[in-house]
Amino acid sequence: MEKTCTHLNQIRQVTPSAVGCEDCLKTGDSWVHLRLCLICGHVGCCDSSKNKHATKHYHTTSHPIIRSFEPGENWKWCYIDELFISF
């Protein structure tokens, strides 16, 4: 049986919190790729970035679903179910 995300009902219409990683912008740091929290709109850097702010945001808030905030990328990820979600 194919595993499915059980948290899709938590997705909200969100406004991005920043044009770059919100936390890196505050400290003057850089990032590799951006992720958007689909629960609150927090923009954080990916796990390839040294600060991993998107994942830190998940651990702090328990907001389970992010999407790529990169142009041309159309995917979502659920931290709890550990799977990619198709649009």
N, C-alpha and C positions, 0 to 999 in steps of 0.2 A: 504494500500500500504506500502511495506517495505521501510524504509528510507535507502538511499545509500549516500556514501561519494561523495561530489562534488569537492574534492581537490586532487584526485589521480594523476592528470596531473602535480602536483608540485613535485612528488617524483623524486629524482635524485639518481644516483649511488654515494654513499658517502664513505669516509674513516673516521672511527671513530677518533675523536679528542684526545682520551686518552683511556687507558685500564680500567680506573675507572671514577668516576664522576670528570669531568674536574675541576669544581669549588671547590669541597671538597678536591681534591688533592692539590690545591693551598693553602688552609687554614689549611690542616692537619686534616680535619673533616672526619667523617665516613658516610656511606650510607647503605640502606637496599637492594634496587634493582636498576638496571641501565636501562636507556632508551636512545635510539639513535634517534636523529632528522634525518628524511629521506630527509630533504631539504639541510642541511649543514654538517651533521656528528657530531654535538655536542653531547657529552655523558654527561647526567645529571642524578641525582638521582630521584627516584620516589616520589610520594606524601606520602608514608609511612615513608620516610626519613625526618628528621627534617628540612632540608633546601629546599626540593622540587625544586631542580635546573632545572629539565626538564620542569616543568610547568612555572617556572620563565623565562626560555629561550623562551618558547612560548609567554608569555606576553611581553617580550622585543622585539622579532623579528617577531611575527605573523606567524612563521613557524608552520603549522597546524598538521603535521603528524609525529608521533613517532612510534617506534617499541620497543618491549622488547629487551634488550641487555643481557638477561640472557640465559645461555645454556639450550636448550630443550624447550624454550618458543617461539612460532611462532605466534605472533599476532601484529597487528598495532592498533593505536588509532588516531582518528581525534578529535582534541580539538574543532574545530568549529562546526562540525556536531554532536559531542558528541556520537560517536559510535565506536565500535570495527570493524575492517576490516579484513576479512579472507585473507589468503595468497593464 
